[in-house]
């Protein structure tokens, strides 16, 4: 079996998990405003259930090469950060 390895750093990695879509999309907006492309994973499950909390969490994904920048940009700006 062949394993694919993205040497460009463009593969998606987990930046952070959120318990609700609002927090995930706010964080995504902050990152994208600062030039870091991001995507929220599990957003379909959250909207299909209409008002019922999604199973699992909302995962904010960024490119591997942008992960350190995302952490620096969001440092101290999210609930629970000090």
N, C-alpha and C positions, 0 to 999 in steps of 0.2 A: 504494500500500500504506500502510495506516495504522499508525503506531507508537504503542504505548501507553507512556505515561510516568506512573509513580506519584508524584504530588506529595506524598503523605502520608508517604513514607519507610518504608512497610510492605513494599516489595519486598525480596526476599532477596538478600544479597550475601555473598561469600566472606569469612569471618573468617580461616580458616587451613586448610591441608591437613595431614593426618596420614598416616603410613605404616601405621598399624594402627588397628583399630576401638577398641581399649581406650583409647588416648590420646584419640581423638576423643570417645568417650562420657564420659570423665572430665572433659574440658574442657567439654563440653556440660552436665554436671551442675553444675559450678562456676558457669557462666554462669546457668543456670536457677535455682539456689539464690539467686543475687543479683538475680533479677528480669529477666534477659535471656532471652527465648525464643530457642531455637536448635534446629536440626535437622541431623542428620548425613546427608549425601548420599553414595550409593554403598554404603550398608550392606547392600543386598540382594545385590549382587555378592559382597561379602565373606562372606556366609553361604551363598549358593548353592554355592560352590565347596568348602565344607567342609574347612577345613584348608589349602587351597592359597591363598597370598596373593592378594588381589584385584588385578585389573589396575587400574593407576592409583593413586588414593589416596582417603582418606576426607576429604570436604570438610565443614567445619563452617560452616554458613550462619546468619547473623543478619539481622534487619531492618536496613535501611540506617540508620534513625534510631538504632539501638542500637550501631552499629559502634564509635564512639569510646568509649562506655562499656565495651564488651566488651574493647577494647584496654587501657583503664585497669585494669579488674578483673584481667586476666590478665597484666599487665606484671610480669615478673620471676618468674612462678610456673610457667613451662613449661620443659621441658628445652631447653637452648641459650640461654635468656634470661639476661642478666647484670645 
